[in-house]
Every structure is written in C-alpha cells, then in structure tokens.
Amino acid sequence: MTMHFKHSVMMIASLVGLAGNGARGEELSAKQLDSIYPELDAFYIDLHRTPELSGHEEKTSAKIAERLRRLGYQVTTGVGGYGVVALMRNGNGPTLLLRTEMDALPVQEKTGLPYASKITAPGKEGGTVGVMHACGHDIHMTSLMGSATLLAKMKDRWQGTLFLISQPAEETVAAAEAMMKAGLFTKFPKPNFAIALHDTHQLPAGKIGYTPGYAYASMDAVSITIFGRGGHGAYPHLTVDPIVIAARTILALQTIVARENNPIDPAVVTVGSIRGGTKSNIIADEVNLQLTVRSYKEEVRQHLLSAIERITKAESAAAGAPKEPSIIRVPGEATAAVYNDPALTKRVVGVLTREFGDSNVAEMAPTMGSEDFSVYGRAGVPAVMLGLGAVEPQKFEKAKATGATLPGLHSAEWAPDRERTLRTGVSALTAVALDLLGKPKTQGRHVTRP
C-alpha cells in the first residue's frame, strides 16, 4: 500500500467517525475501503474494454443502473437519451448532485494495455472507427460508483438527498441540455449543489485541482458556406472564386480576436476545416468552412458570433458573390462556459485540503476546452467541477524535469494511473458529499451545515 493509499484509508476513517478509535478504527475503515476496490477495479476495466460512442451508451447505462439499484438507489433510465438518474433520500436536508458521463470517443486505442479497447463502430464519414475512453469517462463513472457505494454504507453520517446523474453524449455537448428538457430539475428535486470530477494529465495521480470562477470555455460550432460562380480555371475573370473569398474570410476572421476583443478576455476563433473544389483547373461554385468558437464571458461569446457573421457577409459582398453566404450555428454543438461557484469552490477546497493535505490540492488555470456541465450551473445550481490528477507521479515529475510532452485527453495513448486515480476520485467525492450533506452533530462530531 503506497503512502497515498494509506492516506486515502485514513481519510475515509475520519469521514466515518472511526479515526478517534485509533488503530482499530483505521483497520475497520481500511477493510471497508479495500473491500470495495477490487469490484471497482473490475468495473473500470470492463468499462474501458467496452466503450460506446455518444448517443449509443445502451450497455453502459444498463451497467450503471443495475449497480445503483443493487445499492438501494431509486433509479430512472432513459432520461434525455440513455441518461440515468439515481436518488437516495435520507431524511431532511440539502440535495447534492454528483455527475458522471458515459460516452467514449472515435479513437483507436494505442496504449498497449492488456485491457485496451478493441471495439469498433460505424464512422460518421463511412467505414469503421476505433472506440476508446480517451477522455477518462470510465474513470469518472467508476469514481462516482465508488462514492455511491460508500455513501450508501454511511447513511448515519449524512442527511438529505443524493442525486446521481450518469450522462450520455457529453462529447457532443448535447445531453446535459437534453436531460434538462426531459425534466431533470422538475421531475426530480432541484439540487442545492452540483459536483463533478474530470481527470487531467496536468496533475499527477493523487492530487486534486480546482479553478474558481470560469474553468471551461463556451463552445459554438459554426458552419459557413461561401457561394461563388464556378467556371474554368483558365478564365477566372468569368467567375467569382469562392476559394479566394474563403481565404480572405479566414484571414479577416482572425482580426476579431486580435483587434476587436479585449485582450484580457480570452477568445478563440479557429477554422478547422475548409472544403471546396474538385480539380486544379476548375473554379468551384461554393466552399464550406467549419469553425469552433470559444470564450468565457457570454457578452464576448455573442460578439464573436456577431462579428463572424458580419465579416463573412462583407467579404462575399466585396467580391461580388451571387448571394450571401450561409452561416449556421450547428444545432446541438454549443454549450456555455463552466463557471465554478466561488463560494462553493472555497468550501470544497477546504474539505479537500483537510483530507488530502495542502500539497495535494492545487489551483489550476482555466482551459479553453468545453464541458456541458455548465448547463447545471446556468440552471441556478451552485456547481463545481474539480480536476483529478491521473498521471503516474514519477512519470509526471520526469516529464516536468525534461520538458517531455505526456499523452493527454483525447489521445490514443491516454492511460490514467488507474488505482491511484480511482482511489483519489472516490475519496474526493465522498469527502465533499459528507461535508455538503453532513448532519449538525453526529456522535459528538460537529459538521458544518450548508
């Protein structure tokens, strides 16, 4: 047992009120923690071996639902797709939402792990694609399941309602909104708090990260079609070349961030795809551009989208295009920024610092990546998404010393340090839940109420 694992055991001991009993208390808590780990480990390996793409999480959701039912949770399936909602009511008190995601990515795994995914699925563009949990959703599911198991065994230590969400299709940032439209906060109790974890290669396993305020950027996918008048490449004067218009448009779009946006407000406008033409001597009739647009503040987000439309139309007009370009915000591919409630973040960080120690809780910089966990916060629920270190510590320190780049999320080589990461995830969620749902007094131990 490593020092970190011993610390996790001691942390659980304090949580269940046994630490004051000395060695016997630690032994009892160690048995409780260790008794569930082999099953969690097997659950994680099974999830990793059998990933399912966004919107196809049928078997994964069934596994989650079945386990939670066995633990005594009231389970509802089919919420906003394959979404699973599980409730455990334990007297009067606040409602705490803990959320995980289920979907995997179209990535062919190259980790070399003995439990690596060999799953394939039909690709959007035809053919088949590999499928892999390259974003760590298997880590998130297992961490939530571990915490759900411990909290079901500790009902004398908390009061209120546990509200567990297993969400499909996070990678398409579509399912959180779909679950809300299906009545997530009307058919079920609206939570007082929402907590989630996301694994990261930016911290070693055993450490927890936090970001007060904006943590993940908003995301909008924009599809632009520029129309021209095609013809022979040898006679460009008889055409309106949409490829030239597209080139000017791409360059002009960069001035939005460089010259229209306040430099202290992060923003990104990336043209990730340009498609047009079939042959060197043929001028095409149209060109399509695919953009991703990122920011934190809603007013910045709206300015970016407005400026994209203005500039795109102006470039087509300047070139004498036969008609205005088509500018579409792609349905289902947009989400607002994740904003970690500062007061709740402070409280959660206090809990984690007491349980893991100052050196194992680190502030993280915001990222321009996106997450639809934002939906719950925008519904008026104080929410916090934490970072869960997932790199083997020695490997992390070596890379830090040498400047080497480690595989990260969405990489075919992403392989979390399994046991350390899972134990930390389970312990963190359990510690936070017991604080937020804690009783005023339990066997002489005072716990601050929300």
N, C-alpha and C positions, 0 to 999 in steps of 0.2 A: 504494500500500500504506500503510495507516494505521500509526501507531505501535504500536497494539495488535497488528496483524497481524505487524509486524516482530518484536515481542516473542514472538509465538507461534512464528515461524520460528526465532528464537534459542533458544527453549525446546526445540524439537524437536532443534536442533543439539546442545544439551548432552545431551539424552537419548540420542542415537545415538552419542555419543562423538566428535563431529566438531568441536565448538566450539574445542577446543585447536588445531585446524589453521588457525585464523584465517579470512580471507575465503573461502578455498576451501571450508572446512568449512561455513560459513554458506550458501554458494552451493549446495553439494550438498544440504544439508538443505532449503533453500528449494525446490529443484526437487522433492524428494520430497514435501514438504507441498503445494506448489501443484499438483503433478501429479495428486493425488487429489481436490483440491477441486472442480473442475468436475463430476466424476461424482457427488460427494456432493451438490452443489447441485442437480443434475438429479434425483437420488434424492429429496431433500427435497421439491422442487416436485411430483414425481409423487405422493408420499405425501400431500401437502397437498391435492392436487386429487382424490384418490380415497380418502377416508376410509371406514372401515367401523365400524358400531356394535359395542358389546360383544357378544361371542359370535358375531360374524359376520365375523371377520377372515380369511376364507379367502384372498383375493387378497393381502392384506398379508403374511400369514405365508409365503405361497409366494415372494413377492419377497425377503423376508429370508432364507429358507432357501436359495434359489438363489444369492444373492450370497455367503453364507458358505461354501457348498460350493465355489464357484469360488476362494475364498481358501484352501482346503485344510482347512477345519474338518470334523470328523465331526459330521454334522447328524442330529438326530432330530426328527420332526414329530409333531403330534397328541398332545402331552403335556398332559393336562388341558384338552382342547378343541383350540384352534388353536395351542397353545403350541409354541415352537421351542426346542430345546436344541442348542447347538453347543459342541464340545470341541476344543481344540488342546493335545495333550500334547507337552511339550518337555523331557523329562528329569525327574529327580527334583526335587522342590520343592513348595511350597505350591500349593493350588488357590484361584484367585481367581474369584469370581462377579461378573460385570457384568450388570446387568439393565436392560431397557427394557420399555415397554408398547406396545401396538399399537392399542388401541381409541380411537374418536372419540366425540363427544357429539351428542345430538339437538338441534343448534343450527343455525339458518340463518345462514350467514356474511354479515357486513356490513362486511368490511374494505375492499372496493373493490380488492383486489389483482388483478393480471392473472392470477394462478394461483389465485384463490379457488375454493373448492369449490362446485360446483353439484349435488352429489349429494343425492338424497332417498331416504328409506326408509319402510317402513310404521311408523306410530307405535303405541305400546302401547295408546293410547286410541282407535285407529282413525285413518283418514286417513293423510296422509304428513307426515314431518318432514324438515327440512333436516339434513344431517350435516356436521360440521366438526371439525377437530382444534383445538378451542378450549382444550385443556389442554396443548398442546405435545408430545404423544406423538410427533409427526412429528420434532420437534427431538431428542427422546431417542433415537429409532430411528436417526437419521442420525448423531448423535454416537457412538453405540455402533458403528455400521458403520464410521465413520472410524477409530476407535481399533482396531477389529478388523483393519482393513486395514493400519494402520501396524505393529501388533504382529506381524502375520504376516510383515512385511518385516524385523522386528528380532529374529528368533529367537535371534540370537547375543548379545542383550542381556538375556535373561531365561531363567529355567528354572522348570519346574513345569507347571501345567495352567491354561489359560484356559477358563472355564466361562461361556458366554454364554447368557442367557435372554431370549427375546422373548415377553413375557407377554400373553395376551389378557385382556379383561374386567376391567381394573383399576378402571374407573369403577363397577362393581358390587361391588367388593371381594370378588370370588368366585374369581378364577382362581389367585391365588397358592396358596390352600388346595387348589384342585383339582389344581394341578400337584404339590403335596406328596403328595396322596393317590394320584397316579398314579406315585409312586416317584421324585420328583425327587432326593432325597438317599439313595436306596437303589439304584436302578438306575444312577445316576450318582454320581461321587465327591462326598462331602460337602465343601463348601468350607471353607477356613480363614478367608476374608474375603468379605464381600459389599459391593459399592459400587453406588450408583445416583445419577443426577442428576435434578433436577426444575427446569424453567425457572420463573422468577418475575418478576413485574412490580415486585417490591420492590427490585431491584438493576438498575443499568444493564448493558447488554451489555459483556462483557469482565471482569466481576467474578464471583467465586465466593463463595457463602455457606455457612456451616456453623453447626450448632446442637449443642453437646454435650448428651448425655442425651436427654430427651424432646423430640421435634421435631414430631411429628404426633399428634393425639389418637386415642384409640379411638373407634369409632363403632358404635352399635347403632340399628337401626330398629325401632320398637315400634308395633304396630297394636292399638288399643283399640276395642272395640265395647261401647257402653253400651246396655243394654236397658231399655225403659220399657213403658208400656201406652198405646197411642195412642188417639185419640178426637177429638172436635170441639173446636176451639179456643175455643168459647164456653163449654165446660163443663170447664175444667181440673181441677176437683175430682173428676171421674170418671176421671182419667187419672194416670199417672206420667210426667211430661215428661222425656224423656232429654236434650233440648236444655238444660234448666235444670241437670240433673245434669252434663252435659258442661261447661257454663260454670263451675260451681263446681269441677269437677275441674281444669280448665285453670288456674284461679287458685291452687288448692291445690298443684298440681304445682310452681309457682314457689317455694314455700317450701322445697322440697328443697335448692335451691342457696342460697337466701337465709338459711335458718335451720338446716339440718341438715348442710351441708357446711362443712368447714374453709375459711375464705376464702383461705388460701394454696394450696389445691389446686384448680386450675382445673376447672370443670364447666359444662356447658350442658345444659338440657332445653328443647327447642323443640317446640311443637306447630305443625307446618307445614300441617296440613290438618284441617278439620272438615267433615263431610258428614252431613246429616240433614234430613229433611223435604222436602215437595214443594209446599206451598201455605200461605198465611198463616193460614188457618183450620183447619188440620189439625195435630194433635199427632202426631208421628211415633212409631213403635214402637222405633226404635233410631237411634243416632248413632255414626259412626266417626271416630276421631281417629288421625292419623299423626304420630309423634314421631321426632325424631332426638336421640340422647343422646351426649354427648361428655365425655371426661375423659382424664387421663394415667395415673394410678395404677390398677392393677387393683382394689384394695380400694375406691377411690372409685367405679369403674365398677359394681361389684357392689352397693354401697349405693344408687346411683341407681336401678338396675333394681328392687331390692327395694322401695325407697320408692315408686316409681311404682305398683307392684302394690298395696302396702298402702293408699295414699291413694285410688287408683281404686276399689278394693273398698269402702273405708269410705264414700266419697261415695255410692255406689249404695245401700249398706245404710242410710245415714242418710235417703235419700229414699224408702225402701220399695220399691225396684225389685223386679220379679218374679223376677229371677235375677241371679246375679253377672255382672259384665262379662267379656268375653273379652279377655285380654291376651296378645298373641303377639309374641315376638321374631322378626322377619321372617327366615326362613331365607335364608342367602346374602347378607344385607345387614348384616354385622357384621365388624369387624376390631379387633385390639388396637392400642395406641399404638405408633408408631415410636420406638424408643429407639436413639439413636446411641451406640455403644460409646465411652465417654470416651477410653480409651487409643488406640483406632484413630483416633478423630477427631483427637486431638493429633498423631498421626503423619502423617495425611493433610494436616492443616493445615500442618504443617512442610514437606511436599513442595510444596504449592501456593504457600506463601509464598516459598520459594526460587525457584520457577519463574515466578511472576507478580508477585511483589513484595508488600510489606505492604499497600500502598494498594488492591490488587485482590483481597484476601481479607478478608471481613467476617463477623463473627458476626451471626447472625440470631436474632430472637426466635422461640420456639416458636409454632405455629399450632394452632387448633382444627379445621383441616381434617384429613382422614384419608387414609391410604395403606396398601394391603395389603402393601407392602414389609416391614411389621412381621413378617410370617409367617416370613421367613427368620431374623431375629434371634431370634425366640422358639423356633426350632428349635436354638438353641445356636451360631449363627454370628455372630461379631463383625461388625456391619454399620454402615454409614454412608450416609445419603442427603444429598447436597450440593445447595445451591441454585445455579442457573445464571442469572445476570442476563440479561435478554432485551429490555430497553427501550433504544431508541436513546439514547445518552448525553446529547446536547443536549436531547432531548425530556424525558428524566428530570430533568435539572437545572432546566429551565424549570418543569416541574410542581412540583418541590420548592420552587422560589422563589415560585411564585404560589399554591400550595396546591391546584392543579387535581388532579382525580382521573383517573388514567390507566386505560384498559381493562386488566382483569386476566384471570386464568384463568377459563374458562367463559363469558367474554364473547363475543358475536358479533363484536366488534371487536378481538379479541386477535390482534395481528400482530407476532411477535417480529422484532427486528433481525437478519435472517437470517444474514448472513455472519459478523458478529462473534460472535453466539451460537454458531453451529455450530463455528467455529474454536476458541472457548474450550472448548466441551464436548468436542471431540475431544482437544485438548491436555491438558485436565484428566484425563480418563480414562486417557490414555496415560501421563502422568507418574505418576499413582498406581499404575497397573498395573506399570510398570517398577520402581517402588520396592518394591512388595509381592512382586514376583516376581524381584527383582534377584539377580544372581549375586554371590557373595562378592567376586570380583575379575574384572574384565573389561578386558583391555588396559591394565592399570595403574590402572584407575579403581575405587576402593573403593565398594561399595554395601552398606548395612546389610541383613543378612538378617532375615526375620521371626523 
